[in-house]
């Protein structure tokens, strides 16, 4: 048996609520976008893809080992944008600033340590973000672009306290996520 998996960090509920409010404004354009649900507002750190179930315990062990060397760290949810840009949106997102560079270091450690299990090191530059939606066609895009260009998201700071190993099941209604393991980072509290 295989399962589709990824490693992520979750977003606090109050920030998810604010993001959903912004998403509602975007939905009002009536564009042909597949919008993510609030329970999917997380930051993917490393996508693992389809793995054999017996590999899961080794992935958890490696991730737990990495977490014993990483303190909780700040993340600032602040940017709002699109890939490739707001004039030609394909993916609509809220970005996160990794002010301490800890999330990037965590990503690098995961890339390096999981390589021993056959996972490739990601070549693209890491851009932590929460996906709000994916554009399916150009229908309604002309109504969406002005909203994208004028929308603001007030910066919010939070603390990353854990890493999640997630399972994704693809269904006709979209993907469904399940937390397989939540791994705590070292507390900065003295």
N, C-alpha and C positions, 0 to 999 in steps of 0.2 A: 504494500500500500504506500501511496505517496500523498503528500499534503503540500499545499502552497503556503509558504511562510515568509515572514519578514520580521525585522526587529525595529521597534519604534519607541517613542515616548509619548505619553498621553498629554492632553491639554486640559487644564482646570475647567470645571463646569461653568464658572462665571464667564470665562473667556469664550468658551464654546457658544454660550448664549449670545454674546456680543457678535460673534462671527456669524451666527445664524441670522441675526437681525440684518447685518450687511447683505447676507445671501438673499434675504427676502426682497431687498431693494433691487438686487440684480435680477431676480426672477421676474420682477414686474415688467421687464423689457420683453418678455415672451420669446426670448431667443431659444434656439434648439440646442440646449445644454443639458448634459446629464449631471444633475446636481448631487453632490454627496450629502448624506444625512449627517446630523450632528454627532452621532456616535462614531463617525469615521474621521473626525477632526483630530488627527494625530500627526506627529512628525515621523516619517519613515527614516530610519537611520541606515538600515541595510536591507535590501530586498534579497531574499534567498531563493525564491522561486519554488519549484516542485522539489521536495526532498523526500527521501525514504524515511518512514516513521522511526526506524531504528537509529537514525542519525540525530534525532531530536535530543536525546539525553546528552550527547557529546556537545551539541550546540549550546544547550543550557549550561553544561559544565564550563565551557569556555567563556560564555557570557558572565556567569557568576564569578569566575576567576578575575575577569577584567573589572567587574564592579567592585571588587575588594580593594581596588587601587584608585577609585574615582570618587571624589567628594561630590555632594549635591552642588549644583551650579545654577547661576541665573540664566534665564532666556528672556529676551524681549520680543514680544509679538508686536511688530510695528509696520512692516511694509505691506502694501497691498499691490498686487501686480498680476501680470500674465506672462506666460511663455508663448511665443517668443516676445511679444510686446502687446500693449493695450490697443493698438490699431489693428492687429491681426491676432486676436486671442485664440489659443488652442486649449490652454489650461489656465484657469483662474485660481489665484492663491493668496493666502496671507503668509508673509514671510516671518522668519524668526532670526533675530540677531543673536549670535553665539558670542556674547561680549567677553567671556573668559576663554574662549576657544576650546572649552571642555567638550562640547558636543562633537566638534571636528576631531579632537584627539580620540574620543570614544569611537567614532566612525573609523578612524585610521587603525586603532587597535583591533576592532572587529574585523576589518579587512585583512589585516596581517595574521591574526590568530586563527581565523576561520579558513584561511588559505590551505591549511594543513588538511582540511576536510574536503578540499576540491572546489571551494568557492572562489570565484574570480575577484580580483581587486577592481573596484569601480574606477574607470578611467576619467569619467566626467567630474568636474568640480562639484563639491557637495554644497547644495543650496537648501538649507533647512526651511521647510514650508508646510503649510496645511493646504491640501487641495480642496477648493470649494466646488469646482465643476470642470467638466471637460466638454468643449464645444463639439457637437456632433455634425453640424452642417452650418452653412452661412445664413440660414433662415433666421430673421430677426436680429442679426448681428448689428445692423445699422442702428437699431434702437438700443442695443446694449453698450456700444462704444461710448456714447456720451455719458452714460452712468459710470462706466469704468474710469473715464478720464476725470470725473468730478467727485468720485467717492473717496472718503478719507477714513482711515482706521486709527483711532487714538492708541498710542503706544501703551502696552501693558507688560509689566515685568512679573515674572513668576520664577519658581525654583524647580528645576528638574530633579526629581527625587528617586525615580526608578526607570528601569528599562523593561519593556514588554516584548515577549516573544509571542507573536500573533500567528493565527491561522486564518487564511482567507479561502472561503468556499465560493466559487463562481456560480451564480444562479441567474435565471432569466430576468429576475427583478434587480440584478446587480450583485455585487459581492457582499458576503456576510462575514464579519470578523469575530473571532473568538480569542480571548487571551489564554494562551497555553501556560505561560509562566510570567509572573511579575517579580522582578529582581530589584531589590533596594540598593541604592547607592549609599556611601558612607555619609552619615549626618555631619554637617558643619557645626552643629550646636555643641558647645563645650559643656 
